[in-house]
Amino acid sequence: MRLYTMPGACSLAGHIVLEWAGLPYELEIVTREQIKQPAFLALNPVGSVPVLTEGDWSLTQNAAILEYIAEQAPESGLLGDGSARSRAEVRRWVGFINSDVHKTFGAIFGAQSLVASDDAQAELRANSAKKLVTLFGILDKQLDGSPYLAGSAPSIADAYLFVVLRWARAKEIAIGSMSNLSTFFDRMRADEHVKAAMKAEGLE
Ligand SMILES: N[C@@H](CCC(=O)N[C@@H](CS)C(=O)NCC(=O)O)C(=O)O
C-alpha cells in the first residue's frame, strides 16, 4: 500500500493507522500544487488527499481508506472488537468526525472559496468555530471515563480525532476546558506509532 499525504492533513489519520497496524507501506508526501496536477488527478479527480494505492488500484475518501487499512490487519482491533456493534460504534465516530467535524473545519480553512467579502468570511469562520465547540463537546463527553472513542482500545476513529484536535489547536478553537480531549491528545502524542507518523511528515 502507498499512502499519499500532505503533512498534518486528514491523511495523517491513515498514516497513524498504517503504523498501528504494523503493515508494510510506502509514504508519498505531496504538496498543494502537486495534488492539482494531472498525475495526481488521475488517482483522485477531486485533487485532495488522502489517496491509497495498491498496484494500479487507487482508493479515495478518508473513511474508506481507514477502514480498508484496518481490514488488512483484523487482529489489530482497529475496527472494533469483532462484534457488529463494536464495528458500528467505530464507524459512528469516523462518520461524525468526517461528515460533521472535518466538514465544519472546511468552512474555516476554505472560507475564501465559499463567500466573497471579508466580512462574510469572518462571519463564516466565527460561526463554524462556534459549531466546532459544540461538536468537540460531544466527543469530550464520549471520552468521559473511556480512553478511546469506541472503548478501551484505539480504533481508526481515534487516529482521525487526533488529526482534527491538532487543527483545533492551530485554529484556536475554544475547547481548552474539555479535559477528556486534552488527556486524549496527550496520550496520543505520547504513542510511539503516532510519533513515528508525525516525524515522517515533519510534524511535532
Ligand atoms: N471527503 C474527503 C475530503 C478530503 C480533504 O478534505 N482533503 C484535504 C486535506 S484534509 C485536501 O486535500 N485539501 C486540499 C484541496 O482540497 O485542495 C475525504 O474524506 O477524504
The ligand as an ORCA input file, in Angstrom:
! r2SCAN-3c Opt
* xyz 0 1
  N     -14.079     13.928      1.559
  C     -12.651     13.818      1.516
  C     -12.061     15.164      1.950
  C     -10.558     15.174      1.825
  C      -9.973     16.533      2.173
  O     -10.670     17.462      2.643
  N      -8.665     16.632      1.972
  C      -7.980     17.891      2.215
  C      -6.897     17.732      3.282
  S      -7.589     17.343      4.871
  C      -7.263     18.332      0.943
  O      -6.602     17.551      0.310
  N      -7.415     19.619      0.616
  C      -6.742     20.200     -0.497
  C      -7.686     20.710     -1.521
  O      -8.867     20.316     -1.489
  O      -7.245     21.477     -2.350
  C     -12.178     12.691      2.449
  O     -12.843     12.444      3.451
  O     -11.157     12.045      2.131
*
